[in-house]
Amino acid sequence: MIYAAFFTDMLSPGRIALLFGFNDFWLKIKEIAERDSLILMTTGFLLLAALLLRYVPGERSRIRAATWLYGAALFFILISTLIDSIGAAAVPDSIGMSTVTRVIHWIALLLGGIAIINLAGIFLFDVILRALKLSTPRILRDLIIAFGYVGVGLVLLSREGASLSGLITTSAVLTAVIGFSLQDTLGNVMGGLALQLEKSINEGDWIRLDHIEGRVKEIRWRHTSIETRNWDTMIIPNSMLMKGQVLVLGRRDGRSVPHRMWVYFNVDFRFAPTDVIALVDAALQAEPITAVAEDPKAHCILFDFKESFGVYAVRYWLTDLAADDPTSSIVRARIFFALKRANIPLSIPAHSLFLTQESEERKVIKHERGIKHILREFEEVELFHSLTESERRVLAERVRPAPFTRGEALTRQGAEAHWLYILTKGSAEVVISNEDGTSRQVAILKDGDFFGEMGLMTGEPRSATVIALEDVEACRLDKHDFYDIIHSRPEIAEQLSHVLARRRVGLEAAREGLDEEAKNKKMAPMQKDILDRIIEFFGLKRNEER
């Protein structure tokens, strides 16, 4: 009885229809696969996706999305075919069931077409065009792919028997309505497309719009995002960029060039403009400044006249537009120290009043304090050990301050300068340039160190370049400061020549690896040569003449 009931249930009309439906399902799957070359297309799609995942790693997210979309298309094909097979077997004349399966099948083909368009777009733009060294704007790429989507949809509709002429007429009316209601959005989209096609503004450009400056991060369909120096991101509709005036910084004749910057300062009329300009030009052009172009060179001009001072401007060309304020700060520091070395103060407005209770006694106290400080520095200088206390005081009265900022050259190799420098604060490096153009550091100078003694005593050109490692304070003596002392007591020339010869021999011994005997052999002729040069440089009489 049980077996009879089972076979009766299995052979019922509904069960038989279901079994025949599944059989019809596989036949239809086979028919679709043969008609649409589904197996070949799927194999090609998966192979291309695998190759792109391997060789275009930057687009992996889009490749995976296209693969999932294609998988969804295959799933919908199976579902539509299964529903069609079961429905046709159970209710052969069901019109509603047939319509449902056609809609599902059409959606499946649309998803598959979109997936193929996406993958083909990656292959075209990121493989073929990149291999040909051709680049296309992102917005143009998106537009072409969007047209591809529309084309796939129209082809599928035509395949289903839809009238394309009627569809185009209807879509034209619909487009007019949508265009009227979304004219601002469409204006932004067309503006973004125009920007990318004309390349009037590119990603990475620095632009100024009204009072805002920033770097173009990206140009999208509707807007352009700009990153400002304040670490803000500004979103500007593309239509504003097309309608307004936009200044593209650092570009001329379609190529990137340095952007000219201005730094202003004021100096009193008591100082000649030629002297101010020469001092500032020398300070700016002596050593390179990071982010400042070497050509054209930074230079100073007299910009304007005011009531009690002249307005000067430094013009320099900035190579890194993101570093405008820090670079201008370095330029201002160079200007400040250059003027301070020349005892040229920045101007003070004429209407400002500074009242200080000053007296002769106070002046004397301040002066004596400064002289004592300099005399303490002189005690560390071996070159002055042979001088009397009164002679050292005479030099201390004549010494001049010489401040330098970090990165400036105190002296330059090969230059002729009759100055002796004594470091009182800060540090500097001694660099020697070789004939092949290379340079190397040979020493570090600190507080109390001195250099330039050969230039002071013999007029010999500088044998090395000395560059400030930080803000440096130094004092300076020149030939004229020493002239009266050495002429009043010529015998100290021999003592000075001995000190200079010992320093020079020690330097050569360190450079050439000489032993003590070789140093002693060099000492006498070196001292005689330096003594002769001192006598000639200062115009002294020789012993036999005296």
Backbone torsions as a table, in degrees:
resi	resn	phi	psi	omega
1	MET	NA	-42.2	-179.9
2	ILE	-62.3	-49.0	-179.4
3	TYR	-62.5	-35.7	-179.7
4	ALA	-66.2	-42.3	178.1
5	ALA	-63.3	-40.4	-178.9
6	PHE	-61.8	-49.3	-178.2
7	PHE	-68.0	-31.1	177.6
8	THR	-65.3	-40.9	178.8
9	ASP	-67.0	-42.3	-178.4
10	MET	-67.0	-29.8	-177.2
11	LEU	-96.0	13.0	177.1
12	SER	-67.6	157.8	-178.8
13	PRO	-57.8	-38.0	-179.0
14	GLY	-66.2	-43.9	-179.4
15	ARG	-65.0	-42.3	-179.5
16	ILE	-62.7	-39.5	178.8
17	ALA	-64.0	-39.9	-179.5
18	LEU	-64.5	-42.2	179.2
19	LEU	-63.8	-44.0	177.9
20	PHE	-65.1	-31.3	178.3
21	GLY	-63.3	-45.0	178.5
22	PHE	-63.4	-38.4	177.8
23	ASN	-64.0	-39.5	178.2
24	ASP	-68.1	-32.9	179.0
25	PHE	-57.9	-48.3	-178.2
26	TRP	-69.1	-33.3	176.0
27	LEU	-65.0	-40.4	179.8
28	LYS	-70.4	-37.2	175.8
29	ILE	-59.3	-43.6	178.8
30	LYS	-63.7	-40.2	-179.9
31	GLU	-64.6	-43.6	-180.0
32	ILE	-64.7	-41.7	-179.4
33	ALA	-62.2	-39.0	180.0
34	GLU	-75.3	-40.2	-176.6
35	ARG	-68.9	-43.6	-176.2
36	ASP	-99.4	9.8	-177.7
37	SER	50.0	45.7	-172.5
38	LEU	-65.1	-40.5	-178.6
39	ILE	-66.7	-44.0	180.0
40	LEU	-65.4	-41.9	-179.2
41	MET	-66.0	-42.6	-179.8
42	THR	-65.2	-42.1	178.6
43	THR	-61.5	-45.8	178.9
44	GLY	-63.7	-40.1	179.7
45	PHE	-62.1	-48.5	-177.8
46	LEU	-65.7	-37.5	178.8
47	LEU	-65.5	-45.3	179.0
48	LEU	-63.9	-40.9	178.8
49	ALA	-61.7	-41.3	179.4
50	ALA	-64.4	-42.5	179.4
51	LEU	-65.0	-41.5	179.9
52	LEU	-67.4	-37.5	175.8
53	LEU	-60.6	-32.3	-178.7
54	ARG	-79.0	-40.7	-170.4
55	TYR	-107.8	-10.4	176.4
56	VAL	-126.0	70.2	-175.2
57	PRO	-64.7	-24.2	-178.8
58	GLY	-68.5	-17.2	-178.1
59	GLU	-112.3	23.9	-176.0
60	ARG	-61.6	-37.6	-179.3
61	SER	-63.9	-41.3	179.7
62	ARG	-69.7	-35.2	178.4
63	ILE	-66.8	-42.9	178.5
64	ARG	-64.3	-40.2	178.9
65	ALA	-62.1	-42.3	178.0
66	ALA	-64.1	-38.2	179.6
67	THR	-65.8	-44.4	177.3
68	TRP	-62.5	-37.9	179.4
69	LEU	-64.9	-40.8	178.6
70	TYR	-67.1	-37.9	176.4
71	GLY	-63.6	-38.3	176.7
72	ALA	-64.1	-36.4	178.1
73	ALA	-63.3	-43.8	177.8
74	LEU	-62.6	-39.0	180.0
75	PHE	-63.7	-44.2	179.9
76	PHE	-66.2	-32.7	176.1
77	ILE	-63.1	-43.8	178.4
78	LEU	-63.1	-43.4	-178.7
79	ILE	-63.7	-47.0	-178.4
80	SER	-63.3	-39.4	179.6
81	THR	-67.6	-40.6	179.3
82	LEU	-64.4	-45.3	179.6
83	ILE	-63.7	-41.3	-180.0
84	ASP	-62.6	-42.8	-177.6
85	SER	-67.8	-47.6	-178.2
86	ILE	-67.8	-41.7	-179.0
87	GLY	-65.6	-41.5	-179.9
88	ALA	-66.2	-34.5	-179.5
89	ALA	-74.0	-38.0	-177.5
90	ALA	-81.2	-44.0	-178.8
91	VAL	-131.0	87.0	-172.3
92	PRO	-59.5	-29.7	-174.1
93	ASP	-103.1	20.0	-177.4
94	SER	-77.3	108.4	178.6
95	ILE	-74.5	-37.2	-179.4
96	GLY	-62.0	-42.2	179.3
97	MET	-62.5	-39.8	180.0
98	SER	-65.5	-39.0	178.9
99	THR	-65.0	-41.9	178.9
100	VAL	-60.5	-46.7	-179.3
101	THR	-64.5	-35.7	179.4
102	ARG	-66.4	-40.5	179.2
103	VAL	-65.1	-45.3	179.3
104	ILE	-62.6	-41.5	179.9
105	HIS	-65.2	-38.3	179.3
106	TRP	-65.7	-40.7	177.2
107	ILE	-62.8	-40.2	179.2
108	ALA	-61.6	-45.1	179.1
109	LEU	-65.3	-36.3	178.4
110	LEU	-64.6	-45.2	177.8
111	LEU	-61.6	-42.7	178.0
112	GLY	-62.8	-41.3	178.5
113	GLY	-63.6	-41.9	177.7
114	ILE	-61.9	-42.9	178.9
115	ALA	-61.5	-42.6	-179.9
116	ILE	-66.6	-41.4	178.2
117	ILE	-60.6	-43.3	179.2
118	ASN	-60.8	-47.4	-179.0
119	LEU	-66.0	-40.4	178.0
120	ALA	-64.6	-36.2	177.8
121	GLY	-63.5	-42.7	177.5
122	ILE	-61.9	-43.1	-179.3
123	PHE	-64.8	-39.6	-177.7
124	LEU	-71.0	-51.5	-171.8
125	PHE	-82.4	-34.9	-174.2
126	ASP	-98.2	-10.5	179.1
127	VAL	-116.8	-61.4	-173.9
128	ILE	-68.3	-55.4	-176.8
129	LEU	-65.9	-35.1	177.6
130	ARG	-67.1	-36.5	176.3
131	ALA	-65.8	-30.7	178.1
132	LEU	-86.3	6.9	179.8
133	LYS	62.2	33.0	178.2
134	LEU	-111.6	136.3	178.5
135	SER	-121.4	140.3	179.2
136	THR	-120.4	144.2	177.5
137	PRO	-59.9	146.3	-178.4
138	ARG	-60.5	-39.7	-177.8
139	ILE	-66.7	-35.3	177.4
140	LEU	-68.6	-38.1	177.1
141	ARG	-62.0	-45.4	178.9
142	ASP	-63.8	-36.5	-179.5
143	LEU	-66.9	-41.9	179.2
144	ILE	-63.3	-43.0	178.7
145	ILE	-64.8	-37.5	177.8
146	ALA	-63.9	-41.9	175.5
147	PHE	-61.8	-34.6	176.2
148	GLY	-62.5	-41.6	176.6
149	TYR	-59.4	-46.3	-179.2
150	VAL	-62.2	-42.1	179.0
151	GLY	-60.9	-42.4	178.2
152	VAL	-62.0	-42.8	179.8
153	GLY	-63.3	-41.5	179.5
154	LEU	-66.7	-40.5	178.5
155	VAL	-62.5	-42.2	-179.9
156	LEU	-68.0	-37.8	177.0
157	LEU	-65.5	-41.8	177.9
158	SER	-63.3	-35.5	179.4
159	ARG	-65.9	-29.9	179.1
160	GLU	-85.6	1.2	176.7
161	GLY	95.9	8.7	179.4
162	ALA	-72.2	147.5	179.2
163	SER	-83.8	113.6	-178.5
164	LEU	-69.0	-34.7	-179.8
165	SER	-63.5	-45.2	177.8
166	GLY	-65.2	-36.8	179.4
167	LEU	-65.8	-41.2	-180.0
168	ILE	-65.3	-41.4	178.4
169	THR	-61.9	-45.4	179.3
170	THR	-64.2	-42.0	-179.0
171	SER	-67.8	-30.2	178.4
172	ALA	-65.1	-44.9	177.4
173	VAL	-63.2	-43.5	179.6
174	LEU	-63.3	-39.2	179.3
175	THR	-63.8	-40.0	178.6
176	ALA	-61.7	-42.5	179.6
177	VAL	-65.1	-46.8	-179.3
178	ILE	-65.0	-42.0	-179.4
179	GLY	-61.8	-38.1	179.4
180	PHE	-67.3	-39.8	-177.6
181	SER	-79.6	-25.1	-177.5
182	LEU	-117.7	36.9	-175.1
183	GLN	-65.7	-34.9	178.2
184	ASP	-65.6	-44.9	179.5
185	THR	-63.4	-43.8	178.5
186	LEU	-64.9	-34.6	176.2
187	GLY	-62.8	-38.9	177.0
188	ASN	-66.1	-41.1	-180.0
189	VAL	-63.9	-46.9	179.8
190	MET	-67.0	-34.1	176.1
191	GLY	-64.1	-42.6	177.5
192	GLY	-63.4	-39.4	178.2
193	LEU	-64.7	-42.0	179.8
194	ALA	-65.0	-40.6	178.9
195	LEU	-59.8	-42.3	-177.6
196	GLN	-73.5	-39.0	-178.5
197	LEU	-71.1	-41.7	-179.0
198	GLU	-79.1	-20.1	-177.3
199	LYS	57.1	32.3	175.1
200	SER	-69.0	-33.1	173.7
201	ILE	-131.7	128.1	-178.1
202	ASN	-116.4	158.6	173.7
203	GLU	-63.0	132.4	-176.5
204	GLY	99.4	-14.9	177.6
205	ASP	-69.4	148.5	170.8
206	TRP	-98.6	127.4	-176.4
207	ILE	-129.6	158.7	174.6
208	ARG	-123.8	121.9	179.2
209	LEU	-123.5	112.0	-171.5
210	ASP	59.2	-117.1	-177.9
211	HIS	-105.4	11.5	-175.4
212	ILE	-110.0	132.8	175.0
213	GLU	-118.2	144.7	178.1
214	GLY	-173.5	172.9	-179.9
215	ARG	-100.8	132.9	-179.9
216	VAL	-69.3	116.4	-179.5
217	LYS	-82.9	-51.0	178.9
218	GLU	-160.1	153.6	176.5
219	ILE	-112.5	115.0	-177.5
220	ARG	-104.7	-175.4	-179.1
221	TRP	-60.0	-46.6	-172.4
222	ARG	-101.9	-30.0	-171.9
223	HIS	-142.0	168.6	172.7
224	THR	-120.6	128.9	179.6
225	SER	-97.7	134.8	-176.5
226	ILE	-125.5	127.6	177.5
227	GLU	-94.9	121.7	-179.3
228	THR	-89.2	171.0	179.6
229	ARG	-70.9	-15.1	178.3
230	ASN	-86.6	12.6	-178.9
231	TRP	64.6	33.1	173.1
232	ASP	-108.3	156.1	175.2
233	THR	-117.5	122.2	-178.7
234	MET	-106.0	131.9	179.4
235	ILE	-101.9	117.8	-178.0
236	ILE	-117.2	125.6	174.7
237	PRO	-59.1	140.3	-176.7
238	ASN	-61.1	-30.5	-179.9
239	SER	-64.4	-31.5	177.1
240	MET	-67.3	-38.3	177.9
241	LEU	-66.3	-33.1	-179.2
242	MET	-77.6	-33.0	-176.4
243	LYS	-88.5	-33.5	-175.2
244	GLY	-89.9	176.6	176.9
245	GLN	-92.5	123.4	-178.3
246	VAL	-120.5	128.8	177.5
247	LEU	-98.4	117.8	176.3
248	VAL	-89.9	114.6	-175.0
249	LEU	-79.7	142.4	172.6
250	GLY	67.3	32.7	175.7
251	ARG	-138.4	133.7	177.0
252	ARG	-145.7	136.9	-179.8
253	ASP	57.2	33.1	177.4
254	GLY	76.4	6.7	-179.6
255	ARG	-124.6	156.0	-179.9
256	SER	-77.7	129.0	178.6
257	VAL	-132.6	161.4	176.9
258	PRO	-62.9	150.1	-179.1
259	HIS	-97.8	128.5	-176.9
260	ARG	-75.2	133.1	179.3
261	MET	-119.3	155.9	-178.4
262	TRP	-123.6	136.3	172.8
263	VAL	-129.9	123.3	-174.4
264	TYR	-105.8	147.4	172.4
265	PHE	-153.8	162.0	-175.1
266	ASN	-120.2	140.7	177.7
267	VAL	-135.2	142.0	-178.1
268	ASP	-62.7	152.9	-179.5
269	PHE	-66.4	-14.0	-179.1
270	ARG	-65.9	-16.4	-177.5
271	PHE	-108.8	133.6	-175.3
272	ALA	-66.2	134.6	179.2
273	PRO	-57.9	-35.0	-179.9
274	THR	-63.0	-38.1	179.4
275	ASP	-68.2	-43.7	-179.3
276	VAL	-62.3	-46.5	-178.2
277	ILE	-63.5	-42.9	-179.7
278	ALA	-63.3	-41.6	-179.7
279	LEU	-64.0	-47.1	-177.1
280	VAL	-68.4	-41.5	177.6
281	ASP	-59.2	-44.4	-179.9
282	ALA	-63.1	-39.9	-179.0
283	ALA	-68.1	-36.3	-177.2
284	LEU	-79.9	-30.2	-174.0
285	GLN	-97.7	-8.4	-176.5
286	ALA	-67.7	-48.6	-178.3
287	GLU	-125.4	142.2	-179.2
288	PRO	-64.8	148.7	177.2
289	ILE	-116.1	131.7	179.9
290	THR	-57.0	134.0	178.1
291	ALA	74.6	8.0	175.2
292	VAL	-109.8	127.2	-177.8
293	ALA	-66.6	142.9	176.0
294	GLU	-81.3	-20.7	177.6
295	ASP	-142.9	117.1	1.5
296	PRO	-72.5	154.3	-177.0
297	LYS	-76.6	149.3	172.0
298	ALA	-65.2	139.2	-178.1
299	HIS	-151.4	165.4	-176.0
300	CYS	-112.1	144.1	175.4
301	ILE	-135.4	155.8	171.6
302	LEU	-84.0	112.0	-168.8
303	PHE	-89.3	-38.6	-174.9
304	ASP	-164.1	164.2	173.7
305	PHE	-111.4	134.0	174.5
306	LYS	-115.2	-171.3	-173.4
307	GLU	-59.8	-42.5	-174.1
308	SER	-132.0	8.7	-178.5
309	PHE	-155.6	162.8	174.4
310	GLY	-97.7	140.2	178.2
311	VAL	-95.1	120.8	178.9
312	TYR	-108.4	153.5	178.8
313	ALA	-136.1	134.3	171.6
314	VAL	-99.6	127.9	176.2
315	ARG	-109.6	124.1	175.6
316	TYR	-135.4	161.3	-174.9
317	TRP	-111.1	119.2	-172.7
318	LEU	-89.3	126.5	179.9
319	THR	-93.4	-22.6	177.9
320	ASP	-118.4	100.7	-173.7
321	LEU	-67.2	-15.9	178.0
322	ALA	-77.6	-14.7	-175.1
323	ALA	-112.1	42.6	-175.7
324	ASP	-69.8	-53.3	-177.2
325	ASP	-66.5	-46.0	177.1
326	PRO	-60.1	-38.1	179.7
327	THR	-68.6	-41.8	176.8
328	SER	-62.2	-33.3	177.3
329	SER	-64.0	-42.7	177.8
330	ILE	-63.9	-41.0	178.6
331	VAL	-62.2	-42.3	178.5
332	ARG	-63.5	-37.5	177.8
333	ALA	-63.8	-41.1	177.6
334	ARG	-61.1	-43.2	180.0
335	ILE	-62.4	-46.2	-176.6
336	PHE	-59.7	-48.4	-176.4
337	PHE	-72.4	-33.7	177.4
338	ALA	-62.8	-43.1	178.8
339	LEU	-69.3	-36.6	-179.0
340	LYS	-67.1	-36.4	177.7
341	ARG	-62.6	-32.1	-178.4
342	ALA	-93.2	8.8	-178.5
343	ASN	57.6	38.1	176.2
344	ILE	-110.0	105.3	-179.1
345	PRO	-79.5	151.8	169.8
346	LEU	-65.8	144.4	-170.7
347	SER	-69.5	151.2	174.8
348	ILE	-112.9	133.7	179.4
349	PRO	-52.6	140.4	-173.0
350	ALA	-62.7	-27.0	-176.4
351	HIS	-84.0	-3.8	178.0
352	SER	-81.5	139.1	180.0
353	LEU	-121.4	131.4	176.8
354	PHE	-120.3	114.3	-177.5
355	LEU	-104.6	119.6	178.6
356	THR	-129.7	131.3	178.1
357	GLN	-77.1	102.1	-174.1
358	GLU	-112.4	147.9	177.2
359	SER	-147.3	163.5	179.2
360	GLU	-63.1	-36.7	179.9
361	GLU	-63.6	-41.7	179.4
362	ARG	-65.4	-39.6	177.6
363	LYS	-61.8	-42.7	-178.7
364	VAL	-64.7	-41.3	-179.2
365	ILE	-63.3	-45.4	179.2
366	LYS	-63.0	-40.0	-179.0
367	HIS	-65.3	-45.2	-178.7
368	GLU	-64.5	-36.5	178.9
369	ARG	-63.3	-41.6	178.6
370	GLY	-67.0	-39.8	179.7
371	ILE	-64.4	-41.5	-179.5
372	LYS	-63.8	-38.5	178.7
373	HIS	-63.9	-42.1	-179.9
374	ILE	-67.6	-40.3	179.5
375	LEU	-62.1	-35.8	176.4
376	ARG	-64.4	-37.6	176.1
377	GLU	-65.9	-38.1	-179.2
378	PHE	-64.7	-29.6	-179.5
379	GLU	-62.3	-24.5	-179.6
380	GLU	-87.4	-8.9	-177.6
381	VAL	-92.8	112.5	-176.7
382	GLU	-60.8	-31.0	-177.4
383	LEU	-61.4	-25.4	-176.5
384	PHE	-98.7	4.1	-177.5
385	HIS	-65.2	-28.3	-178.9
386	SER	-82.5	-4.5	179.2
387	LEU	-87.3	151.6	175.7
388	THR	-77.9	167.6	-179.5
389	GLU	-62.3	-38.9	179.4
390	SER	-67.2	-35.8	178.6
391	GLU	-68.2	-39.3	176.9
392	ARG	-65.7	-33.2	178.8
393	ARG	-68.9	-37.1	177.0
394	VAL	-60.1	-44.0	178.1
395	LEU	-64.8	-39.6	-179.8
396	ALA	-62.4	-33.6	178.2
397	GLU	-68.3	-27.3	-173.9
398	ARG	-97.5	-8.3	-175.3
399	VAL	-65.9	148.5	-179.7
400	ARG	-123.2	140.7	178.0
401	PRO	-70.8	146.3	179.6
402	ALA	-141.9	83.9	178.2
403	PRO	-81.9	149.5	177.0
404	PHE	-136.4	149.3	175.0
405	THR	-96.5	164.4	-177.6
406	ARG	-57.4	133.5	178.2
407	GLY	93.9	-10.5	179.4
408	GLU	-84.2	152.8	177.6
409	ALA	-92.5	122.6	175.4
410	LEU	-74.1	-40.6	173.2
411	THR	-142.7	158.8	-178.2
412	ARG	-126.1	138.2	-177.8
413	GLN	-58.1	130.9	178.6
414	GLY	91.7	-13.3	-178.7
415	ALA	-76.5	150.9	176.1
416	GLU	-100.2	113.6	179.8
417	ALA	-148.6	126.6	-175.1
418	HIS	-95.5	51.9	-175.7
419	TRP	-123.6	144.2	171.3
420	LEU	-110.0	128.6	179.2
421	TYR	-107.5	138.9	173.0
422	ILE	-123.9	119.9	180.0
423	LEU	-76.4	126.1	177.0
424	THR	-109.2	-15.9	178.7
425	LYS	-161.0	136.8	178.0
426	GLY	97.8	-171.1	-178.7
427	SER	-143.6	158.1	-178.9
428	ALA	-147.6	155.7	178.6
429	GLU	-108.6	145.8	177.2
430	VAL	-102.3	122.0	-175.1
431	VAL	-122.5	133.8	177.4
432	ILE	-112.2	129.8	178.3
433	SER	-95.3	133.7	179.1
434	ASN	-91.0	169.8	-178.1
435	GLU	-67.1	-26.2	-179.5
436	ASP	-82.0	5.3	177.6
437	GLY	93.9	-9.5	177.8
438	THR	-83.0	162.1	179.1
439	SER	-138.8	156.5	-179.4
440	ARG	-146.4	149.0	178.4
441	GLN	-83.5	133.2	-178.4
442	VAL	-116.1	-16.9	-178.8
443	ALA	-164.6	160.5	173.2
444	ILE	-120.5	126.1	179.7
445	LEU	-99.9	139.9	179.7
446	LYS	-129.3	-172.0	-178.4
447	ASP	-52.6	133.0	178.0
448	GLY	90.2	-15.7	177.4
449	ASP	-75.0	153.6	179.0
450	PHE	-134.5	159.2	178.5
451	PHE	-157.1	162.4	-179.0
452	GLY	91.8	12.6	-177.0
453	GLU	-65.0	-33.3	178.7
454	MET	-68.8	-35.9	176.4
455	GLY	-66.8	-37.8	179.5
456	LEU	-67.0	-42.7	-171.0
457	MET	-94.4	-24.1	-176.2
458	THR	-127.6	-11.5	-176.2
459	GLY	78.0	11.8	-178.1
460	GLU	-66.9	138.5	177.6
461	PRO	-60.1	155.7	-178.5
462	ARG	-61.7	134.5	-178.9
463	SER	-93.5	-5.7	-178.9
464	ALA	-156.7	164.8	175.0
465	THR	-101.9	134.5	178.4
466	VAL	-115.9	121.6	-176.0
467	ILE	-119.8	133.7	-179.6
468	ALA	-68.9	127.7	176.5
469	LEU	-86.1	-15.0	177.6
470	GLU	-156.2	-177.7	174.9
471	ASP	-62.8	126.6	-171.4
472	VAL	-119.4	138.5	169.7
473	GLU	-112.9	129.7	-178.8
474	ALA	-141.2	161.8	171.4
475	CYS	-118.6	154.6	-169.1
476	ARG	-133.3	137.9	172.8
477	LEU	-123.5	145.1	175.7
478	ASP	-123.5	-177.6	-174.5
479	LYS	-56.6	-41.4	-175.2
480	HIS	-68.2	-29.2	177.3
481	ASP	-67.6	-28.4	-176.9
482	PHE	-94.7	-10.7	-169.1
483	TYR	-62.0	-49.7	-176.1
484	ASP	-63.6	-39.4	-176.5
485	ILE	-65.9	-47.7	-175.6
486	ILE	-73.0	-25.2	175.6
487	HIS	-78.4	-30.5	177.9
488	SER	-76.4	-25.7	179.0
489	ARG	-138.7	76.5	-174.4
490	PRO	-61.1	-22.4	-176.3
491	GLU	-64.4	-21.1	179.9
492	ILE	-70.2	-13.6	178.4
493	ALA	-59.9	-39.0	-179.7
494	GLU	-68.1	-39.2	178.0
495	GLN	-65.6	-41.6	178.4
496	LEU	-64.8	-38.7	-179.9
497	SER	-64.1	-34.2	178.4
498	HIS	-64.5	-43.5	179.3
499	VAL	-63.6	-45.1	-178.6
500	LEU	-66.2	-39.0	179.7
501	ALA	-65.2	-41.6	-179.5
502	ARG	-64.1	-40.2	178.4
503	ARG	-67.0	-40.1	-179.1
504	ARG	-68.3	-42.7	178.1
505	VAL	-64.3	-40.6	177.9
506	GLY	-61.2	-38.9	178.4
507	LEU	-65.9	-44.4	179.3
508	GLU	-66.7	-35.8	179.2
509	ALA	-65.1	-40.2	178.5
510	ALA	-67.2	-35.6	-178.1
511	ARG	-74.9	-38.9	-173.7
512	GLU	-102.2	-3.9	179.8
513	GLY	68.8	43.6	-177.7
514	LEU	-81.2	148.3	175.7
515	ASP	-88.1	-179.0	-175.1
516	GLU	-64.5	-38.6	-179.1
517	GLU	-65.6	-42.0	179.2
518	ALA	-65.9	-36.2	177.9
519	LYS	-64.3	-42.3	-179.5
520	ASN	-64.4	-35.3	179.5
521	LYS	-67.2	-32.8	-178.4
522	LYS	-79.5	-21.9	-169.1
523	MET	-63.0	-51.4	-175.1
524	ALA	-62.7	-52.9	178.8
525	PRO	-63.5	-32.5	178.6
526	MET	-66.0	-43.3	179.9
527	GLN	-64.0	-41.4	-179.7
528	LYS	-63.9	-40.4	-179.7
529	ASP	-65.4	-43.5	-180.0
530	ILE	-67.3	-39.5	178.5
531	LEU	-61.6	-44.1	177.8
532	ASP	-59.9	-38.8	-178.9
533	ARG	-71.5	-36.2	176.0
534	ILE	-63.6	-46.1	-179.3
535	ILE	-60.4	-42.7	-179.5
536	GLU	-70.2	-39.4	-175.9
537	PHE	-67.3	-40.5	-178.3
538	PHE	-94.6	-2.4	178.9
539	GLY	69.4	37.2	-179.6
540	LEU	-82.9	159.6	174.4
541	LYS	-89.4	142.5	178.0
542	ARG	-75.9	165.7	-176.2
543	ASN	-58.0	-40.9	-177.6
544	GLU	-69.0	-26.1	178.6
545	GLU	-79.1	-28.7	178.4
546	ARG	-81.3	NA	NA
